[in-house]
């Protein structure tokens, strides 16, 4: 019999292992009674989430491997953007997937809710791992919960495998994507000056001081305009504008020392037209887009659960919707959002020094 014979032909069902896959929606082995239509719908939706989480983790780990290096090749930036943009689209899809869950009525859910026991979506180790991989601080979690300690507890109780725990520990014991991104931003050439080069500290200080001064000058123009058109009194308007400038100065000099990472981020966002910065800017935008899509996903989740069970306690003993609402306040890439409040229109900024370094010579 040749390899072309029908028995050797790869089929659609064989490639996707559909025989095995489609037996997984009937509940655990020995589960009785068989799931109702509503319960099977519930199972399928959540299994689909976990399949997508598997792909999200792979895309983010690919990004991490490329970004967590001392030297990130410029030609790898488009590949990282590709990975991040795919994850963003997946989270957008998952936000809409909650709409399918909303076809389940509160009474329909209560009919099988007790069968879930103490199981909870909080036990999705893939979701916890991707949060750790991204760099979510434990301080933001309710009660400051340490996900790694929680995973070790679950492994000790036999609720997750040693393989799952090993993967989780490996992710926890390496720099997060947020930390890798910060290190990469700290190496941004600013006004042609490279990190660690002679005179770099002076060049970075000059850039930071120049930007803060540009903010002050622009702020005076804004104050004069608002007062002139009668949209506010000078004193309160000035207080708000000057407070924003001072916050920017503190952001760029946390504890009185310039953060080169934040300075690099500000430089990329301020001089977006520079050819050499086009892909770095796109990478930053991709991280922002990813976090935005996650925030929308969490918000949609909270509203779906509130619609389904109101404010009652979650199956795993959590505070239910109150817990989910708290997750909508999670922020990982805080600096990427904060820098946008201190941007100044391009024509009000100092000219780029050594502009030819970035791919063209600017006209003075």
N, C-alpha and C positions, 0 to 999 in steps of 0.2 A: 504493500500500500504506500502510495507516495504522500509527501507532506501536503500536497494540494487536495488530498481526499477530504470529504466533508467532515469526517471525525476529527481532523486536525485543524479545521478552519476556526479562526478566532471569531467569536460571535459577540454581538453587543452585550448580551446578558452575561457571557463568560468574562468579557473584559471588565465589566462593572461588578462582577460577582453578585448579581441580582438575587440568585437563589438564597444566598446567605443574608444579604442585606435586608430583603423583604420579610425575613422571619424575625427581625429584631424589634418589631412594633407591637408584639403581643405581651410585653412585660417580661420580667425575669423568669427563669426556668421554674416551673411549678406554680406560676402565678395564677390565681383563681379568685373569682370567675374571670373569663376572658374580658379584655377591655371593651367598654362600650364605644360607640362611634365618637363621642366627645372625648373620652380618655385616650383613644388611639390618636386622635387629632392632637391632643396635648403632648403625647409622647413623640409624635413625628416632628412637631415644631421644635421641641427641645433637642431632639437628636440632630436636626438640621443645624441648629445653633452650634452644637459641639463640632460638627463636621466643618463648619465655617471657621470656628475658633482654631481648629487644627491647621487650616490653611493660613490663617492670620499669623499664628505663631511661626510658621515656616517662613513667611514673607518678612516678618520682623527680625527673625534670627539671621536671615540672609542680609538684611540691612545692617544689623549689628556687626556681623563679620566684616563687612566692608568699611564701616565707619569707625570701629574700635581699633584703629591702627595709628601708629606714630605718624605715618605719612599716608594720606588718602589720595590715590591717583585721581586727577581731575576727570579722567574718562570714566570713572566709576560712579560719578554723581548722577548721571542719567539713569543708571541701573537702580540706584537707591530710590530715586524719585518714582521709578516704575513700581517698585515694591510697595512703597508707602501709598501711592495713589490707588493701587489695587486694594489695599486694606481699607482705605477711606471708602471706596465704593462698596466693599463688603459690609461695612458698618451701616452705610446708607440703606443697603438692601435689608439688613437685619432690623433696622428701625421700622421699615415697612412690614416686616414679618410679624411684628407685634399686632398689626391690624388683623392678621389671620386669627391670632389668639382672641381678639375682641369678638369674634363670632361665637365664642363660648360664653353662655349666659352665666350669671352668678350661681343660679340653682343647678345648672348643668355641671359646674365645677364642684359644687358642694357634694354632688352625688358620688364623686369618687375621691374627694380630697383626703379623706381619712386613710385611703389606701397608700398615700404617699408616705405615711409615717412621719418620721422626723427629717426626711430628705428635704433638701433645700437647694435652690439655685446657687446659694452661697458656696456650696460644696463643689462647684465647677472648678476643678483645679486648673483647667486650661485658662479660664478667665483670670484666676488669681495669678497664674504664671505670666500672662501677657501684661498684667498691671506691673508686676515686678520687673519684667523685661523693659518696659517703657521707662520705669523709674518713679512710680508713685510712692511718695513718702508715707511711712507707716503712721506718722503724726496726723495725716489727713483722715485716716481710717477711724471709724467710730470706736472709741476706747483705746485707740493706738494699737490695735491688734497686729501682731506679727504673723504674716501669712506662712512663713517658713516653720515657725513653731507649731502653728495650727496643722500644717501638712505632716509634720513629724508625729503629732498626736494621732492624726487619722491613720498614718502608716502603722503606728504601734497597735491601734485597735483593729488593724486588718481591713480598713475601709479604702485604702489606696495601696497600690503595689509598690514594691521596692524600686521598680523601674521608674514609676511616676515620681517618687520622692527623689531619686537620683537626678532626674532631669530638672526638677524644681530646685534642688540644691545647687546644681551647676549654674542655673540662671541667676540664682540669688547671690552667688559668690563671685560674680563678674561685674564690671562696670555696667550700669544701665545704659539704655539708649540716650537718656537725658544727659548722663555724665559724659558719654562718648561724644555727643553733639557739642557739649560745652567745651571739651578739650579741643575739638576740631575748630570751633569758633575762635578759641584763644590763639590759634595759629594763623588767623586771617592777616594778610598783609595790609597794613593801614598806612595810607599815604606812601606806599612803596616800601615801608619798613617791615622787615620780617621779624617774627618773634625770636628773641634771644640774640638778635644782631646788635652790633655796637650802636648806641644811640637810640635803641628802640624805645626805652622807657620815656625818654624826652619826647620822641615823636608821638607816642600814644597820649602823653599828658597834654601836648599841644593840640591834638585832635579833640580830646575830651573838653578841654577848656574852650576851644573854638566853637564847639557845638553848643555848649551851655551858654556862651555869650550870644550866639546866634538866636537861641531860644529867648534870651532876655530882650534882645533888640526887636525880635518879631513880636514878643509879648507887649512891648510898649506900643507898637503899631496897632495891635488888636485892642488894647485898652483905649487908645485914642479914637479908634473907629467906633467902638461900642458906645462910648460916651457921646461922640459927635452925633450919632443917629438916635440918641435918646433911649437906648436899650438897657441902661443901667447906670448907677452912680459909680464914680471912679473908685472910691475906697473898697467896696466889696468886690468889684471886678478885679482890681489890682491884687487884692488878697488871694483870689482864686488863681490868677495867672502866675503870680510869684510863687505860690505854693507848688504849682506844677513844675516850675523850673527848679525849685529846691529839691523836690522829689526826684527829678531827673539826675541832679548832681549827686544825690545820695545813692541812687541806683547804680550810677557809673563808678562811684567810689564807696562801696560798702565798707564800713569800719574805717573810712578815710583812705583806703588803698584802692587804686584803680583796678577794676576787673577787666583784664584784657579780653576775656570771653564776651562780656557785655559790650565792650568797646568795638570788638569785631562785628558783633551782631548789628550794632548801630551803624557802623560804616557800610555794611552790606545793604541795609535797608535805606540808608540815606542816599547812596550813590548807585541806585539800581540800574542806571543806564550803562554802567561800565561793563564792557563785554566779558572780562574775566570773572565778573561777579554774577553773571546771568544764571548759571547753574547753581551756585551757592544760594542765590536768592530763591530759586525754584525749590531747592531742597528745604529751605526754611518754610516756604509756603506749604509744602507737602506735609510737614510736621504739624503746622497749624490746622490744615484741612483735616488731618487724621484726628487730632484732638477734638475739633469741632464735631466731627461725625460721631465720635464716641459720646460726647455730651448729649447730642440729640438722641442717640441710642438709649442712654441711661434715662433720659427724660421720658421717652416713649414707653420704656419699660415700667417706670413708676406710675405713669398715668393708666396704663393697661391694668396693672395690679390693683390700683385704687378702684378702678371701674369694676374689677372682678370681686374683690374681697373687702373693699372699703378700708377701714383703718384697723382691722383685726390683726392679731399676731401672725407672723409668718410660720410656715410649717416647720422650719428648723429652729423656731424659738426666737427669731429676730423680731424687731419692732415692725416688720413688714414695710409698709409704704414709707414710714418715717426713715427707715434705714435706706431705702432706695432713693428717697429725696436727698439724703445726705450725700449719696454717691454722685449726684448731679453737680455737686460743688467741687468735685475732684479736679485738680489742675496739675498736670505734670510739667508741661513746657511753659512755665510761668513767665520766664524772661521773654519768650517769643511774643507773648501777648502784651507784656508791660512796655516793651520798647516802642510800640505803636503810639503810645500817648505822648511821646517826646520827639516825634518826627517834626521837621520843619520843611516848608516848601523848598524845593531844590534851589531856586534863585536866591534864597536868603542864606544859603550855606556857603562856607568858604570854598574856593576852588580846590579840586583834588591836586595834591602834590604828586609829582612823578606820574602823571596821568598816562604816559606812554607805557608804563608797566602793566596797565590793565587792558591794553589792546588798542589804544588810540591816544592821540595828544589832544587834550581839551583846548578849546579856544578861550583865551582870556578876555 
